[in-house]
Amino acid sequence: MTYEKSAKAKWYVDLCNRFEALMHNLGLPEEVGVEIKTFLLAVAKEQYMAGNRSGIRWAREQAQGATV
């Protein structure tokens, strides 16, 4: 069995799908939806990057503490 890596992460696809459903349910114009989606994804990316840096820092601190 072979697995193909998708072009986009599952969390990203799920987030976009849920967002599009919300915009449809609220009846917002497409231009508004695009603007909000761009903002939402930018904030998600910033938070992901901040969390990733924190995780790397924590892992390095744990590794240094184990070798001392």
Helices and strands as residue ranges (DSSP letters): H 10-26, H 30-67
